Amino acid sequence: MHTIRLILKDDPTKAEWLLQWDNSSFSLKNPEGQPVFETAVSTVHRLVEIRELYAEDKISLAIPYGSMVFESDPIALAELRAFVAKSLGSDAEYCAELQRRSLRSIPIGLAMFLVAGSLFGLYCWYAIGAPDPPPGHWIRWFGWLIHGILLILLGVALAGPYVAWLGVREWLRIRWIVRQALKREAS
C-alpha cells in the first residue's frame, strides 16, 4: 500500500491527511484517520486535476464534496504523477476526451482573434477615413461607449492566440503523459 502524507493548502493547523492506494482502492483520510472518500483505482485519474498536477505542481482532488488542494511536496508529486500516468494510460476513452476538450479551445481562440480583431480593424479603418462628426452628433454622445467596446474587442483579439496556445499545450501534455505511461509499462 502506497501512502502519501499531505497538508491541506492554507490550513493553519498543518494537520496531515493520508492519501493511500493499492491495486484495488484509492482513499483519502482526514487528520483523524477517518476516510473522507474511497474509490476504485481505475477511476483515480478522473479525480485528480491533471493540469494542476503537471503544470502547476499542485495536488488537487475533485472529490464529490468539492475540490481539495494540498501543499506541494516533491516526493508526493512524483509518486502521484507516476500513479496517475499509469491509470490514465490504461483509459484510452478518457484520454481521447481530454484531448478533444483541449483541441476545442484552438479554433475558439483563433475565432476570438479573427472576429474581434477584424471588428477592431474595420472600425479603425473606418475611423481613419471618416470626417470628424459635427458638434451634437450622436457619435460624440456615445464616444465613451465606442471606446469601451473597442477596448474589449482588442482584449478579446489579443486573448485569442493565448487561448489557442493553452489548448495546444494541454493536448501535448496529455500525449506526453500517455507516452510516458506506455514506456513505463513496456519496460
Buried (B, 14 or more C-beta within 10 A) or exposed (E): EEEBEBBBEEEEEEEBBBBBBEEEEBBBBEBEEEEBBEBEBEEBBBBBBBBBBBEEEBBBBEEEEEEBBBBBBEEBBEBBBBBBBBBBBBBEEBBEEBBEEBBEBBEEBBEBBEBBBEBBEEBEEEEEEEEEEEEEEEEEEEEEEEEEBBEEBBEBBBBBBEBBEBBBBBBEBBBEBBEBBBEEEEE
